[in-house]
Amino acid sequence: MKSTEQAYRLIKLFEGCKLAAYRCPANVVTIGWGSTLDALGKPIKMGAKITQDQADALLQMEVDAKAVKVNLLISAVNQNMFDALVSFSFNCGLGALRGSTLLKKVKINPYDPLIHNEFMKWDKVAGKPLKGLTIRREAESKLYFTT
């Protein structure tokens, strides 16, 4: 599967786009639509600046890479489920998805309503809930269960 416009729309909505490097709430240096790596795969450094076209290209590159990895982790899901999991992995990282109970439940039964609760466990930074992440996880869960 490939990510659709729904995944991009969700990521863009919650990431926003900044053309100068900044630290996200988790204190990670980020640029563009939430990219942590440049076009060469190197970490973004404070002081870096990019154009809108470069931000869009970084987003495309990162979402495509996440989609390939998510495809390797799951099967038997519909497009909405896939897009929600790509958005989740874009924000939390593939390592987080790979080791999560969320993924375990998706593999056992992708239609299990308790998957919603697993999305919602990922709304914290340094152990404290962050309202923006709570809203994002709700949106990802809603997309995941949209038929």
Backbone hydrogen bonds, N-H to C=O, Kabsch-Sander energy under -0.5 kcal/mol:
donor,donor_aa,acceptor,acceptor_aa,energy
7,A,4,T,-0.9
8,Y,4,T,-1.5
9,R,5,E,-3.0
10,L,6,Q,-2.1
11,I,7,A,-2.6
12,K,8,Y,-3.0
13,L,9,R,-2.3
14,F,10,L,-1.9
15,E,11,I,-2.6
16,G,12,K,-2.1
18,K,32,G,-1.8
21,A,48,A,-2.7
22,Y,30,T,-2.5
24,C,22,Y,-0.5
24,C,28,V,-2.5
27,N,24,C,-2.9
30,T,22,Y,-3.3
31,I,35,S,-2.0
32,G,18,K,-3.0
34,G,31,I,-0.7
35,S,31,I,-2.3
38,D,42,K,-3.1
41,G,38,D,-2.1
44,I,36,T,-2.1
48,A,45,K,-2.1
50,I,19,L,-2.6
55,A,51,T,-2.3
56,D,52,Q,-2.6
57,A,53,D,-2.2
58,L,54,Q,-2.5
59,L,55,A,-2.2
60,Q,56,D,-2.4
61,M,57,A,-2.6
62,E,58,L,-2.7
63,V,59,L,-2.9
64,D,60,Q,-2.5
65,A,61,M,-2.1
66,K,62,E,-2.6
67,A,63,V,-2.7
68,V,64,D,-2.0
69,K,65,A,-1.8
70,V,66,K,-3.0
71,N,67,A,-2.4
72,L,68,V,-1.2
73,L,69,K,-1.1
73,L,70,V,-0.7
74,I,70,V,-1.9
82,F,78,N,-2.4
83,D,79,Q,-2.8
84,A,80,N,-2.3
85,L,81,M,-2.1
86,V,82,F,-2.2
87,S,83,D,-2.4
88,F,84,A,-2.3
89,S,85,L,-2.4
90,F,86,V,-2.3
91,N,87,S,-1.8
92,C,88,F,-3.4
93,G,89,S,-1.5
97,L,93,G,-1.8
98,R,94,L,-3.3
99,G,95,G,-1.9
100,S,97,L,-1.6
104,K,100,S,-1.6
105,K,101,T,-2.8
106,V,102,L,-2.2
107,K,103,L,-2.5
108,I,104,K,-1.8
109,N,105,K,-2.9
112,D,109,N,-2.2
115,I,112,D,-2.0
116,H,113,P,-1.3
118,E,114,L,-1.2
119,F,115,I,-2.0
120,M,116,H,-2.0
121,K,117,N,-0.8
121,K,118,E,-0.6
122,W,119,F,-1.8
123,D,120,M,-0.5
125,V,128,K,-2.5
128,K,125,V,-1.9
130,L,123,D,-2.9
131,K,129,P,-0.5
133,L,130,L,-0.8
134,T,130,L,-2.3
135,I,131,K,-2.5
136,R,132,G,-2.1
137,R,133,L,-2.9
138,E,134,T,-2.0
139,A,135,I,-2.3
140,E,136,R,-2.7
141,S,137,R,-2.6
142,K,138,E,-2.6
143,L,139,A,-2.5
144,Y,140,E,-2.8
145,F,141,S,-2.1
146,T,143,L,-1.5
